[in-house]
Amino acid sequence: MNIFKTNKQTLSTLREIPFKLERDIQSLFERNLELLTSFKLVKSEFTIKSNRIDTLAFDPESQAFVIIEYKRSQNYSVVDQGVSYLNLMLEYRADFIVEYNEVHGVSLKRTDVDWSQSRIVFVSPSFTDFQKQSTNFKDLGIELWEIKQFENEIVIVNPIGKSKSAPSIRQVQQTDGSDIDKVVREIKVYMEEDHLEGKNDDIKELYETFKNAILNLSPDIQVDPKKLYVAFKKQKNIVDIEIQQKALKLWINLRKGQLQDEKGLAKDVSQSGHWGNGDYGLIVADTTNLEYIMSLVKQAILN
C-alpha cells in the first residue's frame, strides 16, 4: 500500500516509521481499542497457567472473548500460537470469567459467553505469505491485522480478509484429539452460506440485491457474518440483516431520534429485544423501497 501526501496537486510519498518495540504497537492498539475494534478491554498482560496474553478483550456483539497478540517480526507461527491460546481459553473458561467480572464489576456467567465465537487476533506491521496462507481457512478463528505508522502521525490498520475461495479447516484436519482438533470442534466461524442455507432462491436473490446496494454506498464496507445475522461494517456496524424464510429483517445502527425517515418505514425497536445493532428495524420482502431504504442506511454511514 502506497501512502501519499499532496501539496498543490503534487504527490510525495509518506515515509513509513517502523515500530521500535512490540510494546509500542500494543500501547497504541489498547489505547484505541474500542475505536479500532469495538472490543472492550479486559486486561493487558493477562497471565494464565504460565502463559502471558498480550491483550484480553471482550466482543459485546458476539458475546465472546478475544485474545490479541502483537508481533513486530515475522519469524513465528500464527497457527501454532493461535490454536494453543484458543485451546487454553476453552480449557480454563472460569479464569476468563473471573477476570472480566473483577475488572468490570459485573456478574458475567459462563452461560452468558458464546464460547463458539472465541477468536485470536494477531497484530503486526506485516505478515509473510506463508502466515497468510496458513490461516486462510474460512472457519478458523485466527485473524491477521496489519498496522503501519507513517510520518505526519498517520496510522493504517488493515484486517486481512480470507479469500473468497478459502477452504474449510475441517477438510484438512484429522480427528485426533490434538489442540487444533479441539478448537475446530468447539469454535464456529459463521459464513454467509450458513445464513443462506435452506432459503429459497427468491430470498437469496433479495439478499444479494440488498447486499450489493449496501456495498455500493461506500467502497470500504465489510461483510461480517455473525451467529444470528450478517453485519455490514465501516469501523462500526452500519446495518445488520437477518435472512428469514420469506423476508429480510434489517436493523439500522442509529440511536432513537437520529434517523430521518419521512415514509415511516423503520420501526422504533429501542424498547424491544432484538438481535442486530441500532434502534431502528424494518422487514422487507421485495425491492419496492430499495432506493429509499438505502437512503436510510446511508445515514448510519454519515452519522
C-alpha positions in Angstrom: 0.0 0.0 0.0 1.5 3.3 -1.1 0.5 6.3 1.1 0.9 9.8 -0.4 0.5 13.4 0.8 -0.4 16.2 -1.6 0.9 19.7 -2.0 -0.8 21.8 -4.7 -1.6 18.7 -6.7 1.9 17.3 -6.4 2.1 13.9 -4.6 5.0 12.8 -2.5 5.4 9.5 -0.6 4.9 9.4 3.1 7.8 7.7 4.9 6.9 4.6 7.0 8.1 4.8 10.6 8.8 1.3 11.9 7.7 0.4 15.4 10.7 0.1 17.7 9.1 -2.4 20.1 6.1 -4.7 20.2 5.0 -2.8 23.3 4.6 0.3 21.1 2.1 -1.5 18.9 0.3 -2.8 22.0 0.1 0.6 23.7 -1.3 2.2 20.6 -3.8 -0.5 19.9 -5.0 -0.8 23.5 -5.5 3.0 23.9 -7.7 3.0 20.9 -9.2 -0.5 21.2 -12.9 0.4 21.0 -12.4 2.8 18.1 -10.4 0.2 16.1 -12.4 -3.0 17.0 -15.5 -2.2 19.2 -14.0 -4.6 21.7 -13.9 -3.9 25.5 -10.5 -4.1 27.2 -10.4 -6.7 29.9 -6.7 -7.0 30.8 -3.4 -6.0 29.4 -0.7 -8.7 30.0 -3.1 -11.3 31.3 -1.3 -14.3 32.7 -2.9 -17.8 32.9 -1.1 -21.1 33.6 2.3 -19.5 32.9 1.1 -18.1 29.6 1.2 -14.3 29.1 -1.6 -13.0 26.8 -0.8 -9.5 25.5 -4.4 -8.2 25.5 -7.5 -9.9 26.7 -10.7 -8.3 25.3 -14.4 -9.0 25.1 -16.6 -8.5 22.0 -20.1 -7.4 23.2 -21.6 -8.1 19.7 -20.5 -11.7 19.7 -20.6 -12.1 23.5 -17.2 -13.7 23.2 -13.6 -13.2 24.5 -10.9 -12.2 22.0 -7.2 -12.7 22.6 -4.9 -10.1 20.8 -1.2 -10.7 20.3 1.3 -8.2 18.9 4.3 -9.0 16.7 7.0 -6.8 15.3 8.9 -9.6 13.5 7.7 -12.3 11.1 9.5 -15.4 12.4 6.7 -17.1 14.3 3.8 -19.5 13.6 0.5 -17.8 13.9 -1.4 -21.1 13.7 0.6 -22.9 16.5 0.3 -20.0 18.9 -3.2 -19.2 17.9 -4.5 -22.7 18.4 -2.6 -23.1 21.7 -4.1 -19.9 23.1 -7.6 -20.7 21.9 -7.4 -24.1 23.5 -6.1 -22.5 26.7 -9.2 -20.2 26.8 -11.6 -23.1 26.2 -10.0 -25.2 28.9 -9.8 -22.5 31.6 -13.1 -20.6 30.9 -13.7 -19.8 34.6 -10.5 -17.9 34.8 -11.5 -15.6 32.0 -14.9 -15.1 33.5 -13.4 -14.2 36.9 -11.0 -11.7 35.3 -13.8 -10.0 33.4 -16.0 -9.7 36.5 -13.2 -8.3 38.6 -12.3 -5.7 36.1 -15.8 -4.5 35.2 -17.5 -5.2 38.5 -20.3 -7.3 37.0 -21.5 -10.9 37.3 -21.0 -12.4 33.9 -21.9 -16.1 33.9 -20.2 -18.8 31.9 -23.5 -19.3 30.0 -23.6 -15.6 29.1 -20.5 -16.1 26.9 -20.7 -17.7 23.4 -17.5 -19.7 23.6 -18.0 -20.9 20.0 -17.2 -17.3 18.9 -13.8 -17.2 20.7 -11.0 -15.9 18.5 -7.5 -14.6 18.4 -6.2 -11.6 16.5 -2.5 -11.1 15.6 -1.5 -7.5 15.0 1.8 -6.9 13.1 3.3 -4.4 10.6 3.4 -7.2 8.1 2.8 -10.9 7.6 4.6 -13.4 5.4 2.7 -15.1 2.5 3.1 -18.4 4.5 1.4 -16.9 7.5 -1.5 -15.5 5.4 -1.9 -18.8 3.6 -1.7 -20.9 6.8 -4.7 -19.0 8.3 -6.7 -18.8 5.1 -9.5 -21.1 6.3 -12.9 -19.7 6.3 -13.8 -21.3 9.6 -10.6 -20.9 11.6 -10.9 -18.4 14.4 -7.5 -16.7 13.8 -7.4 -13.2 12.3 -4.4 -11.2 11.0 -4.4 -7.4 11.2 -1.7 -5.3 9.7 -0.8 -2.0 11.4 1.6 0.6 10.0 2.6 4.1 11.0 3.8 6.9 8.8 5.1 10.4 9.2 2.6 13.2 9.8 1.1 10.9 12.6 -0.8 8.7 10.2 -1.6 5.1 11.2 -3.1 2.5 8.9 -4.9 -0.6 10.3 -5.9 -3.2 7.8 -7.6 -6.5 8.7 -6.5 -9.2 6.2 -9.7 -10.9 5.0 -10.0 -14.6 4.0 -10.1 -15.2 0.3 -13.4 -16.0 -1.3 -12.2 -19.5 -2.2 -10.8 -20.2 1.3 -11.4 -23.9 2.2 -12.8 -25.2 5.5 -10.3 -26.3 8.1 -12.4 -29.4 8.5 -11.5 -30.5 5.0 -7.9 -31.0 6.0 -8.0 -31.5 9.8 -7.9 -35.1 11.2 -9.9 -36.0 14.2 -7.1 -37.0 16.5 -7.7 -35.2 19.9 -5.0 -32.6 19.2 -5.3 -29.0 20.3 -6.4 -27.9 16.8 -8.9 -30.7 16.7 -10.5 -29.5 20.0 -10.5 -25.9 18.7 -12.1 -26.8 15.4 -14.8 -28.8 17.1 -15.7 -26.1 19.6 -15.3 -22.8 17.7 -17.7 -21.9 14.9 -16.9 -19.1 12.4 -20.1 -18.2 10.6 -20.2 -17.5 6.8 -22.9 -16.1 4.6 -23.6 -19.6 3.4 -24.7 -20.5 6.9 -27.4 -17.9 6.8 -28.5 -18.7 3.2 -28.7 -22.5 3.8 -32.2 -23.8 3.4 -33.5 -20.5 2.0 -35.4 -20.4 -1.3 -34.0 -18.7 -4.5 -36.2 -15.7 -4.1 -34.9 -14.8 -0.7 -31.3 -15.5 -1.8 -31.7 -13.1 -4.7 -33.3 -10.5 -2.4 -30.4 -10.7 0.0 -27.9 -10.4 -2.8 -29.7 -7.3 -4.2 -29.7 -5.6 -0.8 -26.1 -6.7 -0.1 -24.9 -5.2 -3.3 -26.8 -2.0 -2.8 -25.3 -1.6 0.7 -21.8 -2.3 -0.6 -22.3 0.3 -3.3 -22.8 3.0 -0.7 -19.1 3.1 0.2 -16.1 1.2 -1.1 -14.8 0.2 2.3 -17.9 -1.5 3.8 -17.1 -5.0 5.0 -19.4 -8.0 5.3 -19.1 -9.7 8.6 -21.4 -12.7 9.2 -22.3 -13.3 12.9 -24.2 -16.1 14.5 -27.6 -14.5 14.2 -27.3 -12.0 11.3 -24.9 -10.7 8.7 -23.3 -7.4 9.7 -22.2 -4.7 7.3 -19.4 -2.6 8.9 -17.4 0.5 8.3 -15.4 0.8 11.5 -18.7 0.2 13.3 -21.9 -1.7 12.3 -23.9 0.2 9.7 -26.8 -2.2 9.2 -27.4 -5.9 10.1 -29.5 -8.3 8.1 -31.3 -11.4 9.4 -32.2 -13.7 6.5 -35.6 -15.2 7.2 -37.6 -17.7 5.2 -39.8 -15.2 3.5 -38.2 -11.8 4.1 -35.2 -9.9 5.3 -35.1 -8.2 8.7 -32.8 -5.1 8.8 -31.5 -3.2 11.8 -30.1 0.3 11.1 -27.4 1.3 13.6 -28.6 4.7 14.7 -29.9 5.7 18.1 -33.5 6.7 18.7 -34.2 10.1 17.2 -31.2 10.1 14.8 -33.0 8.6 11.7 -34.8 10.9 9.3 -37.5 8.6 7.9 -40.2 10.6 6.0 -42.0 7.4 4.9 -42.0 5.9 8.4 -40.8 2.5 7.2 -38.4 1.9 10.1 -39.9 0.9 13.4 -38.5 2.0 16.8 -37.1 -1.2 18.4 -35.2 0.6 21.2 -37.6 -0.8 23.8 -37.9 -4.3 22.4 -35.4 -7.2 22.3 -33.7 -7.6 19.0 -30.5 -9.2 17.7 -29.0 -6.5 15.5 -27.4 -3.2 16.4 -29.3 0.1 16.5 -32.8 1.3 17.4 -34.5 1.0 14.0 -35.7 -2.1 12.4 -37.7 -2.9 9.2 -38.8 -6.0 7.4 -38.6 -6.2 3.6 -40.0 -8.8 1.2 -39.2 -7.2 -2.1 -37.2 -4.4 -3.7 -40.0 -1.8 -3.9 -38.4 0.6 -1.5 -34.8 -0.4 -2.1 -33.5 3.0 -3.1 -35.3 4.7 -0.2 -34.1 2.2 2.3 -30.5 2.7 1.1 -31.0 6.4 1.9 -31.8 5.4 5.5 -28.8 3.1 5.7 -26.6 5.9 4.3 -27.5 8.0 7.3 -25.8 5.4 9.6 -22.6 5.8 7.4 -22.6 9.6 7.7 -23.5 9.7 11.4 
